Amino acid sequence: SGKVRELFFRQLLSGRDVCLKITNPVQKMVYPFAHELQNLMYLIGDKELGKCVVVDPCWDIRGIIEVATKNEMEIAATVLTHYHFDHAGGPVSGITVEGAYDLVRLINVPVFVNEHDSEPVRKSNGISSAHLRPTKHHDVLVLSAEGLRVESRKPSGEGALWADEDHKQWEAGKGVQMRLLHTPGHSPGSMCILVNGRDLVTGDTLFAGSCGRIDLGDSDKVAMWHSLRLLSTLPGGTVVWPGHAYGGDRSTVEREQRAGFLRSLSLEQWKKMA
């Protein structure tokens, strides 16, 4: 159908929307930590269709499913921005944080993760290869009445052009367009999700006023510079939805170009600063 559908987009903050009901000793230990980390998770889908994907399900899987159910949405898949335990779940300091594994166990959905982070997710989470869907740069995850599919759409030109192309697809009734951008730096397989060319879910690549850590074992300072340069080509009005509420729970590309980490820096300037 050619009519414009309604995008379902919900941001979930630990301590505000999830991680509220403590029912076991592990939750009693990890919820305060989740609140401190200000983790943000997302439900993205088609309101009329009643289906959505969940981005970075972590800490409180039943709580996340409950929010979806209250909104009359069914979770069809999960997308992980990277493999770290506070986004994907998994072991930390002798405790296992709930995450993608628990979601798969409860509702049997596929897990989309960039190919460079899929092995760490499998190892740390114990998710079977059968449930993992490794993705490549510029794969587009499309959620429509026909179901969920991945299209490989190599872009023409810079961000503003392919953002426009995706938005036209959505407006033409072709389904929710989630372009999976490989943005290494924080982790080898970090990725951002451009939704319908208008909303950018950035995981730990970009926060309001800062970026994710690049001092970890498999982080890469130079790769992060390239990733931030890529994101800076998106239209200024693109809304940035980060993986943590450090500095705020949202921003815009224009604001980050002006005063954040999307401002124009040479690689030499970046190396001195980062």
C-alpha positions as CSV (number, residue, x, y, z in Angstrom):
1,S,0.0,0.0,0.0
2,G,1.2,3.5,-0.8
3,K,-0.1,5.1,2.4
4,V,2.5,6.2,5.0
5,R,2.5,3.9,8.0
6,E,3.3,4.8,11.6
7,L,6.7,4.0,12.8
8,F,6.8,2.5,16.3
9,F,9.9,3.7,18.1
10,R,10.5,3.4,21.9
11,Q,13.6,4.2,23.9
12,L,13.9,2.2,27.1
13,L,16.2,3.4,29.9
14,S,17.3,1.1,32.7
15,G,15.7,2.5,35.9
16,R,13.0,4.4,34.0
17,D,11.3,1.8,31.8
18,V,13.0,-1.5,32.6
19,C,15.0,-3.0,35.5
20,L,12.3,-2.0,38.0
21,K,11.0,-5.2,39.5
22,I,13.6,-7.2,41.5
23,T,12.6,-10.9,41.6
24,N,15.9,-12.6,42.2
25,P,19.3,-12.0,43.9
26,V,21.2,-11.5,40.6
27,Q,18.8,-8.7,39.6
28,K,19.3,-7.2,43.1
29,M,23.1,-7.1,42.3
30,V,23.0,-6.0,38.6
31,Y,20.1,-3.5,38.5
32,P,21.9,-0.7,40.4
33,F,24.8,-1.2,38.0
34,A,22.4,-1.0,35.0
35,H,21.0,2.3,36.4
36,E,24.5,3.7,36.9
37,L,25.4,2.8,33.3
38,Q,22.3,4.5,32.0
39,N,21.9,1.8,29.3
40,L,19.4,2.6,26.5
41,M,17.6,0.0,24.5
42,Y,15.2,0.4,21.6
43,L,12.0,-1.1,20.2
44,I,11.6,-0.3,16.5
45,G,8.8,-1.4,14.2
46,D,5.6,-0.9,12.4
47,K,2.7,0.1,14.6
48,E,0.0,-1.2,12.2
49,L,1.8,-4.4,11.6
50,G,2.3,-4.9,15.4
51,K,5.9,-6.2,14.9
52,C,9.2,-4.7,16.0
53,V,12.9,-5.5,16.6
54,V,14.6,-4.9,19.9
55,V,18.1,-3.2,19.8
56,D,20.5,-4.3,22.6
57,P,18.2,-6.3,24.8
58,C,20.0,-6.5,28.1
59,W,19.6,-6.6,32.0
60,D,15.8,-7.3,32.1
61,I,14.5,-9.4,29.2
62,R,11.0,-10.0,30.6
63,G,10.7,-6.3,31.3
64,I,11.5,-5.5,27.7
65,I,9.0,-8.1,26.4
66,E,6.4,-6.6,28.8
67,V,6.9,-3.1,27.3
68,A,6.4,-4.5,23.8
69,T,3.3,-6.5,24.8
70,K,1.7,-3.4,26.5
71,N,2.2,-1.6,23.2
72,E,0.6,-4.5,21.3
73,M,3.9,-5.2,19.6
74,E,5.5,-8.6,19.0
75,I,9.3,-8.8,18.9
76,A,10.4,-10.4,15.6
77,A,14.2,-10.1,16.0
78,T,17.0,-8.6,18.0
79,V,19.8,-6.3,16.6
80,L,23.0,-5.9,18.6
81,T,25.1,-2.8,18.1
82,H,28.1,-4.7,19.6
83,Y,29.0,-7.7,21.7
84,H,29.7,-6.1,25.1
85,F,27.9,-7.5,28.1
86,D,26.0,-4.3,28.9
87,H,24.3,-4.4,25.4
88,A,24.2,-8.1,24.5
89,G,24.3,-9.7,28.0
90,G,26.8,-12.3,29.1
91,P,29.3,-13.0,31.9
92,V,30.9,-10.2,33.9
93,S,32.7,-10.6,37.3
94,G,31.3,-14.0,37.9
95,I,27.7,-13.0,37.2
96,T,25.8,-13.6,34.0
97,V,23.8,-10.5,32.8
98,E,20.6,-11.3,31.0
99,G,20.7,-10.5,27.3
100,A,20.1,-11.8,23.8
101,Y,20.5,-15.4,24.8
102,D,17.6,-15.1,27.2
103,L,15.5,-13.4,24.6
104,V,16.2,-16.3,22.1
105,R,15.4,-18.8,24.8
106,L,12.1,-17.1,25.7
107,I,10.8,-16.2,22.2
108,N,13.1,-17.9,19.7
109,V,14.1,-14.9,17.5
110,P,17.1,-14.3,15.2
111,V,20.0,-12.2,16.4
112,F,21.5,-9.7,13.9
113,V,25.0,-8.6,14.7
114,N,27.9,-7.3,12.6
115,E,30.1,-10.2,11.2
116,H,33.1,-8.9,13.1
117,D,31.3,-9.1,16.5
118,S,29.3,-12.3,15.9
119,E,32.0,-14.7,17.2
120,P,32.4,-12.9,20.5
121,V,28.6,-12.8,20.9
122,R,28.4,-16.6,20.2
123,K,31.2,-17.3,22.7
124,S,30.1,-14.9,25.5
125,N,26.4,-15.5,25.2
126,G,26.2,-19.1,24.1
127,I,23.9,-18.2,21.3
128,S,23.8,-21.0,18.7
129,S,25.0,-20.3,15.1
130,A,21.5,-21.2,14.0
131,H,20.2,-18.0,15.7
132,L,23.0,-15.7,14.7
133,R,22.7,-13.6,11.6
134,P,26.0,-11.9,10.8
135,T,25.6,-8.7,8.9
136,K,27.8,-6.6,6.6
137,H,28.2,-2.8,6.1
138,H,25.1,-1.4,4.4
139,D,22.9,-4.4,4.8
140,V,19.4,-3.1,5.2
141,L,17.0,-5.0,7.5
142,V,13.5,-4.5,6.2
143,L,10.4,-5.2,8.3
144,S,7.3,-5.3,6.3
145,A,4.0,-7.2,5.9
146,E,6.0,-9.8,4.0
147,G,8.2,-10.4,7.1
148,L,11.8,-9.6,7.9
149,R,14.4,-9.7,5.2
150,V,18.0,-8.4,4.7
151,E,18.8,-6.5,1.5
152,S,22.4,-5.7,0.5
153,R,22.2,-2.1,-0.7
154,K,25.5,-0.6,-1.6
155,P,25.0,3.1,-1.4
156,S,25.5,5.9,-3.9
157,G,27.4,8.9,-2.6
158,E,27.4,10.1,1.0
159,G,25.1,9.7,3.9
160,A,22.6,12.4,2.9
161,L,21.9,10.5,-0.3
162,W,21.3,7.1,1.1
163,A,19.3,8.5,4.0
164,D,17.0,10.1,1.5
165,E,16.7,6.8,-0.5
166,D,15.8,4.9,2.6
167,H,13.2,7.5,3.6
168,K,11.6,7.3,0.2
169,Q,11.3,3.5,0.5
170,W,9.5,3.9,3.9
171,E,7.2,6.6,2.5
172,A,6.3,4.3,-0.4
173,G,5.1,1.7,2.0
174,K,8.0,-0.7,1.5
175,G,8.4,-1.4,5.2
176,V,10.7,-0.1,8.0
177,Q,14.2,0.4,6.6
178,M,17.0,-0.3,9.1
179,R,20.4,0.3,7.4
180,L,23.1,-1.4,9.4
181,L,26.3,0.7,9.2
182,H,29.5,-0.9,10.3
183,T,31.2,1.7,12.5
184,P,34.2,0.0,14.1
185,G,36.3,1.7,16.8
186,H,34.7,0.9,20.2
187,S,34.7,-2.8,19.1
188,P,35.6,-4.4,15.8
189,G,32.0,-5.1,14.9
190,S,30.3,-2.0,16.3
191,M,27.4,-0.8,14.2
192,C,24.8,1.9,14.0
193,I,21.3,1.6,12.7
194,L,19.8,4.2,10.5
195,V,16.0,3.9,10.7
196,N,14.1,5.2,7.6
197,G,16.9,7.6,6.9
198,R,15.9,9.8,9.8
199,D,16.8,8.2,13.2
200,L,20.3,6.9,14.0
201,V,20.7,4.4,16.8
202,T,24.4,4.6,17.6
203,G,25.2,2.0,20.4
204,D,28.6,3.0,21.8
205,T,29.9,4.6,18.7
206,L,28.5,8.1,19.4
207,F,27.0,9.7,22.5
208,A,25.6,13.2,23.1
209,G,28.8,15.2,23.3
210,S,31.3,12.2,23.2
211,C,32.0,8.8,21.8
212,G,32.5,5.3,23.1
213,R,35.7,4.2,24.8
214,I,38.6,3.5,22.5
215,D,41.1,2.3,25.2
216,L,39.7,-1.3,25.4
217,G,41.6,-4.4,24.3
218,D,40.1,-4.6,20.8
219,S,39.2,-0.9,20.3
220,D,40.8,1.0,17.5
221,K,41.3,4.8,17.6
222,V,41.9,5.2,13.9
223,A,38.9,3.1,13.0
224,M,36.7,5.2,15.3
225,W,37.9,8.4,13.5
226,H,36.8,6.9,10.2
227,S,33.4,5.8,11.6
228,L,32.7,9.3,13.1
229,R,33.6,10.8,9.7
230,L,31.1,8.5,8.0
231,L,28.3,9.5,10.4
232,S,29.1,13.2,9.9
233,T,28.0,12.9,6.3
234,L,24.4,12.2,7.4
235,P,21.8,15.0,7.2
236,G,22.0,17.5,10.1
237,G,18.5,16.8,11.2
238,T,19.1,13.1,11.8
239,V,18.2,12.3,15.4
240,V,21.0,10.5,17.3
241,W,19.8,7.8,19.8
242,P,22.8,6.6,21.8
243,G,23.5,3.4,23.7
244,H,23.9,5.2,27.1
245,A,22.4,8.4,28.3
246,Y,25.8,10.0,29.1
247,G,25.3,13.6,28.2
248,G,21.6,13.1,27.4
249,D,19.4,10.5,25.9
250,R,19.4,12.0,22.4
251,S,21.0,14.5,20.1
252,T,21.2,15.4,16.4
253,V,23.9,15.0,13.8
254,E,24.0,18.8,13.4
255,R,24.5,19.3,17.2
256,E,27.4,16.8,17.2
257,Q,28.9,18.3,14.1
258,R,28.9,21.7,15.9
259,A,30.0,20.8,19.4
260,G,30.5,17.0,19.6
261,F,32.6,14.3,18.1
262,L,31.2,14.7,14.6
263,R,33.0,18.0,14.2
264,S,35.6,18.2,11.5
265,L,38.9,16.9,12.9
266,S,41.9,15.7,11.0
267,L,43.3,12.3,11.9
268,E,46.3,14.0,13.5
269,Q,44.1,16.2,15.6
270,W,42.0,13.2,16.6
271,K,45.0,11.2,17.6
272,K,46.2,14.0,19.9
273,M,42.8,14.4,21.4
274,A,41.5,10.8,21.8
